[in-house]
Amino acid sequence: MIYQIEKYAQRVRFASQHAPVSGGDWPSLLGISFPKSGTHLLDQILLGFSTVAPFSKRVHSFYAEYEGESGRKRSPEQALDWLDSLGSGDIASTHLFARPDAVKRVCSPKFVPYFIFRDPRDVVVSHVFYVTDMEARHVHHAYYQALPDFNARLNVSILGRSDTEVEFSNIADRFAPYLGWLDQPEVLAIHFEDLILDRASALARIMDHFLARAPLPAARQLILNSLEISINPKKSPTFRSGKTGEWKKYFTDEHKKIFKGAAGDLLVKLGYEKNNDW
């Protein structure tokens, strides 16, 4: 009910703006993310567009490929059904694999899509803190707490688990289903680090990607200000530090060796290293 009221209020508020999609519709803003890579940060930024155009958050509509509490993997059909459920002017977030059918839907006029990712070394460190300390309902929470120390937990976050029916692969295999988003010109790829270290440029790219698909009458600076003001880390339920390069504090030489063996050329593919000599 709240969602419908907000959508109606936004339509009335911006009634003078013409929708860019044929049939009088606005596209959906879709924030795709690899887990522990700035999902809530991107979500907040996209919500900034609601102050300059008739967009509103799709309440209770986050989609993930795995159920958090059970670890059960959802079917490809469930992902497509969720994408099809999104409507004109919705803002939604997802951990979504780049399967061909999903790519076809996302790379259509119905969506303005973004894909955010983070240095996988920081991802595995963040994952340890999240599963161990922040999400007691997570399927791996009890297992992580039972491990002797942080180093052992970090090894698991890098290598995954093979001793359980719940699918949890190594870091490279976990990222592999998302790599296809990097090949789609319709999807803007965003390094989480850019939003921390060079936010002005990153927000400008986010804005320009939007305006290329959905032109707005508002001044560029007004739009940029709206995106900046919408950022509030304290409202993120999983926010811990928001820093970059934190892995350097936690990786031992042994962790580096294990990570290199598991990740292969992943860091090179994502632009974080030029080779495996780090």
SVG drawing of the C-alpha trace seen along z (x, -y; Angstrom):
<svg xmlns="http://www.w3.org/2000/svg" viewBox="-2 -23 57 56">
<polyline fill="none" stroke="black" stroke-width="0.4" points="0.0,0.0 2.8,-2.4 4.5,-1.6 1.4,-2.3 0.8,-5.6 4.4,-6.7 4.3,-5.8 1.1,-7.8 2.5,-10.8 5.6,-10.7 3.5,-10.5 1.5,-13.6 4.6,-15.4 6.3,-15.0 3.3,-14.9 4.8,-17.5 7.7,-15.3 7.4,-13.1 8.4,-9.5 11.2,-8.4 9.9,-4.9 7.2,-4.3 3.8,-3.9 4.4,-6.6 6.5,-4.5 9.6,-5.3 12.3,-2.6 13.1,-0.7 16.4,-1.6 18.2,1.6 21.3,1.9 23.0,5.2 25.8,6.1 28.2,8.8 27.6,9.6 29.5,7.4 30.4,4.9 28.3,1.8 24.8,3.0 23.2,0.5 25.4,-2.4 24.3,-2.0 20.7,-1.6 20.9,-4.9 22.4,-6.7 19.8,-5.4 17.1,-6.6 18.5,-10.1 16.9,-10.1 13.5,-10.1 14.0,-13.8 14.2,-14.8 12.0,-12.3 9.0,-10.0 10.9,-7.1 10.3,-5.2 11.8,-2.3 10.2,1.1 9.5,2.0 10.6,5.4 11.9,6.3 15.5,7.2 16.4,10.4 19.4,12.7 20.4,15.9 20.6,17.6 18.3,17.5 20.3,16.1 19.0,18.3 18.9,21.6 21.5,21.0 19.2,22.6 19.9,21.6 16.9,20.1 16.0,21.1 16.6,19.1 12.9,18.8 12.5,17.1 15.0,14.4 13.1,13.8 9.8,13.6 11.3,11.0 12.6,8.9 9.2,9.1 7.5,8.0 9.3,4.6 7.3,1.8 7.6,-1.7 9.6,-4.0 10.7,-1.3 14.1,-1.3 15.3,2.1 18.5,4.0 19.7,7.5 22.5,10.1 21.7,11.3 23.7,13.7 24.3,12.7 22.4,15.6 21.4,15.1 17.7,14.7 18.3,12.3 20.8,10.3 18.2,10.0 15.6,8.6 18.0,6.2 19.5,4.8 16.2,3.6 14.5,0.2 12.6,1.3 15.7,0.9 18.5,-1.5 21.0,1.0 24.1,0.7 26.6,3.3 28.8,2.6 31.6,4.7 34.6,4.5 38.1,5.8 37.5,9.5 40.2,9.4 38.1,6.8 35.0,8.8 36.3,11.9 37.4,9.9 34.0,8.2 32.3,11.6 34.0,12.9 32.8,10.0 29.3,10.2 28.8,13.9 30.5,14.1 29.3,10.9 26.5,9.2 24.0,11.8 23.1,14.5 20.6,15.9 23.1,16.6 23.4,20.2 27.1,20.3 27.0,18.2 27.3,21.1 30.1,22.7 32.1,19.5 31.7,18.9 32.9,22.4 36.1,21.8 39.2,21.1 40.1,17.6 39.8,14.9 42.5,16.5 40.6,19.8 37.4,17.9 39.2,15.9 40.5,19.1 36.9,20.4 35.7,17.1 38.4,17.5 38.2,21.2 34.5,21.8 33.2,25.0 33.0,28.5 31.9,30.2 28.2,29.1 25.3,29.5 24.9,25.8 26.7,24.4 29.5,22.1 32.3,22.1 35.7,20.3 35.8,16.6 36.5,16.9 33.7,19.4 31.4,17.2 32.2,14.2 32.1,16.0 28.3,15.9 28.5,12.1 31.3,11.5 28.9,11.3 27.5,7.9 30.9,6.4 30.4,7.2 27.1,5.4 27.3,1.7 23.8,1.2 25.0,1.9 27.3,-0.7 30.1,1.1 31.0,-0.7 34.0,0.0 33.0,-0.4 36.3,-2.0 35.5,-4.9 32.5,-5.8 34.9,-6.1 38.0,-7.6 36.6,-9.6 32.9,-10.0 32.3,-13.1 33.4,-11.4 31.6,-8.2 28.3,-10.0 28.7,-11.9 29.1,-8.6 26.0,-7.2 24.0,-10.3 25.2,-10.3 24.3,-6.7 20.8,-7.5 20.4,-10.6 21.4,-8.7 18.4,-6.5 16.0,-8.9 16.7,-12.6 15.5,-15.0 14.8,-18.7 16.7,-19.2 20.1,-20.9 23.1,-18.5 24.3,-20.0 20.9,-19.6 20.8,-15.9 24.4,-15.4 23.5,-17.0 20.5,-14.8 22.6,-11.7 25.2,-12.9 22.7,-13.9 21.0,-10.5 24.1,-8.7 23.8,-7.8 26.0,-4.9 24.3,-4.8 21.1,-3.6 22.8,-0.6 22.1,2.5 25.3,4.2 27.7,1.2 30.9,1.8 33.7,-0.5 33.3,-1.6 37.1,-1.6 39.2,-0.3 42.3,1.8 41.3,3.2 42.5,6.6 46.1,5.5 45.5,5.4 44.2,9.0 46.0,11.0 49.0,12.9 51.5,14.3 49.6,17.6 46.3,15.9 47.9,14.3 49.1,17.7 45.7,19.3 43.9,16.4 46.1,16.4 45.6,20.2 41.8,19.8 41.2,16.6 43.5,17.1 43.3,14.0 40.2,12.6 41.9,9.5 43.4,8.7 40.0,9.2 38.4,6.7 41.2,4.2 42.6,4.4 46.0,5.8 48.1,5.9 49.4,9.4 49.5,12.0 52.6,10.5 51.1,8.6"/>
</svg>
